[in-house]
Amino acid sequence: MDELHRLAESLRSVRHFQHLSLIEIISVVSAGQVRRFLADETIFYEGQPSAGMHVLISGLVHLCKIGPQGQVNIIKVVHPVSMFNEVTVLDGSENPVCAQAAQDSTIWQISYEPFQKLLLRHPEISVGLLKVLATRNRQLIAHYADLSFRPVQARVAKLLLELSDNGQVNIPRYEHSISQMAARIASVPEAVSRSLGELARRGLIFSTRTEIRVLNVNALREAAQMDALLFE
């Protein structure tokens, strides 16, 4: 199987391409291009002209907002196979975020004009995009609520539940540094470090230089100020 077919098979797992036949997806793939990025390489910058829609085939990508003093807020971690920056192929406007490869990544990208032509041939794709954008909107509202109503320690506890799959796996520190965790919850490393220390002192987690292990899931849920039923 050549790269074109392999990529088409990967795109079939993206929700709004699932209704297309393999031949149709190959035509979609042909309208874009495959790009490869090294870890820590910037894929596109916030505020620049539309970089188009991207689909992460392999690797890991961070979508970030950069503050006026250069502070970084990671608003989403993109895993394969998922699309991002899709809003720019709908309005043709500037990129709303900065995207950075957190690992060596392979990405399929399509620009505004080719995507508009695809929509004319496959208008049903736009219906799938509406569902994706609705999901994105709900996620942003939830993120806004976290920042507005949860103190830093509660946000740290919630992030630990997410990263540990609700306490099922240990969290490797080399993948999730304190600086990166701070960027995920719009805080600073010092506050995250203090929160981790307090959670460890209370016996909710066990933290070493190499990993963080959740010891008491229910107590950590309470620390995150979340309803335990949400995790059942």
ZICOR-V696685 format. One record per backbone hydrogen bond with DSSP energy under -1.0 kcal/mol. CO is the residue of the C=O (numbers start at 1). NH is the residue of the N-H. Records with the same first field share a line. If there is no record, write none. Layout:
BEGIN
CO: NH + NH
END
This chain:
BEGIN
2: 6
3: 7
4: 8
5: 9
6: 10
7: 11
8: 12
10: 13
11: 14
14: 17
15: 18
17: 20
21: 25
22: 26
23: 27
24: 28
25: 29
26: 30
29: 32
33: 109
35: 107
37: 105
38: 41
41: 101
44: 99
45: 48
48: 95
53: 110
54: 84
55: 108
58: 106
60: 102 + 103
61: 78
62: 100
63: 75 + 76
64: 98
65: 73
67: 70
71: 67
73: 65
76: 63
78: 61
82: 56
84: 54
85: 88
86: 89
87: 90 + 91
88: 92
95: 47
98: 64
99: 43 + 44
100: 62
101: 40
105: 37
106: 57 + 58
107: 35
108: 55
109: 33
110: 53
111: 115
112: 116
113: 117
114: 118
115: 119
116: 120
117: 121
118: 122
122: 125
123: 126
124: 128
125: 129
126: 130
127: 131
128: 132
129: 133
130: 134
131: 135
132: 136
133: 137
134: 138
135: 139
136: 140
137: 141
138: 142
139: 143
140: 144
141: 145
142: 146
143: 147
144: 148
145: 149
146: 150
151: 155
152: 156
153: 157
154: 158
155: 159
156: 160
157: 161
158: 162
159: 163
160: 164
161: 166
162: 165
164: 168 + 169
171: 212
172: 176
177: 181
178: 182
179: 183
180: 184
181: 185
182: 187
183: 74
188: 192
189: 193
190: 194
191: 195
192: 196
193: 197
194: 198
195: 199
196: 200
197: 201
198: 202
199: 204
200: 203
204: 215 + 216
206: 213
210: 173
211: 208
212: 171
213: 206
216: 220
217: 221
218: 222
219: 223
220: 224
221: 226
222: 225
227: 230
228: 231
229: 232
END
